[in-house]
Amino acid sequence: MIYGIGTDLCDIRRIAATLQRRGDRFAQRVLGDQEMAIWQQRSAAHPQRGLSFLATRFSAKEAFSKAIGLGMRMPMSWRACEVVKAASGKPVILLHGDLARWFEERQLVAHVSVTDEMDYAAAYVVVEQRGNFT
């Protein structure tokens, strides 16, 4: 059964401006540990790819927060939700701490898709509730 759907469109230029103003502190606030390592690696090799990575993660977390119906309030937080790649390359949502417990208590599972093109990044999240609903 569908629990919630969320989508988000992010202007990458806005993310770039925020990074210019706040530096790495912005990325540290938004990204979890695994995401941070990837962002630093991509940014060092190709700054635009690092910027796109940060924007897609920002967008995915916004979409996820909408799909679960909490917005950005506890237990939802930027760093408690990470978007990482499965071995197949498919993006998956990895949750931590209170948010992971909240999500599991409700028997939820999330599906995420992210994309970016020049000036924009977008994400779409569908959250399902497992279980027998007959």
N, C-alpha and C positions, 0 to 999 in steps of 0.2 A: 504494500500500500504506500502511496506517495505521502510523505510527511510534509515536505516543503520543497520549493523550487526557488533558486536565487540566481540573479544575473547581475553583472557589473561591467561597466565600460569605463576605462581609465585613460586619461590623457597623459601619455608618457612625458610630454613637455612639462606638465605639472609636477610629476615625480622628479624630473631633472632639476627643476627650480627649487624644490624642497631639499633635494640633496645638496645643491649649491649653498643654500642658506644654513642648513643644519649639519652638513657633512655626514660622516658615517653613523652618527647618532640616530638619524632617521632609519637607516637600514637595520641597526641594532634593535630598534624599538619594534620594527615590523617583522623581521625574519627570525625564525627559530635557528637553533645551532646548525642543523644540517643545511638549511637554506643559506645561512650566512657563509658557510664554507664555500658553497657553490658560487654565490654572488661575488665573493672576494676573488675567486679563481677566474671567473668570467670577466670581471671588471678589469683585472690586471692584464689579461690577454687582449680583450676587445671591449673597451668601455661601453659601447652602444649595446652589445649583447648583455652586459651586466645590468644596464639600465632597463632593458626589456624584461630581463629575468625578474628584477625587483618589481616592475610594474605588473607583470602577470601574477606574481604572488600576492601583491596588494589587492588586485582585482579579485582573485580567487577567494581570499579571506573575507572580503566584503560580500561576495556572492554566497559563501558558506554561512556567514552570520545571518543573512536574510533567509536562507533556506531552513535554518533551524529555528528561526523566529525570535532570536535574542538580540539581533543587532550587536553592537560592540559593548555588551555589558556582561558581567560575570554570570556563568563561568567562562564565557567567550572572551578571549584576549588574543592579540596579534601573535604572540610567541607560543601560545598553547595549541595553535593550529599551524601545521606545516604542510606544504604541497611538495611532495617528493616524487621521484620516478620509481615505478615498479621495474623489475628486471626487464620486462617487455618494452619499457619506455613510456608506458601509460602513466599519466599523472594520477597520483592517489593522495588522499588526505590522511595525514598522520596526526593524531591528537595526543595531548599530554595532560597529566594532572587531573584537576577537577573537571575540566571539559571532557576528557576521555571517559571519566566515570559517569558524568551526566549523560553522555551520548550512549554509552553501553547500557545504562539503566533503562533507557527508552528503547533498546534494541534497534538502534538506527544504523544505517550504512549509507555512505555518501559516494556519489559519482561526480567527478569534476572534469571539465574540459577548459583548457586555456588556449588563447591565441594572441598574437600581436602582429601588427602591421604598421610600419613607419611611425605614426604619431599616436597610435592607440593600442591598448591591451584590453582584452575582454575575457571574462570567465563565465561559465554556466555550471551550476551545481544542482543536482537532484539528490534529495535525501529520502530514503525509503525506510519504512519501519518493517522489520522482520517479524515473523510470528504467524500464528494461525488466526485468521480473522473471520472464520465462518460462522 
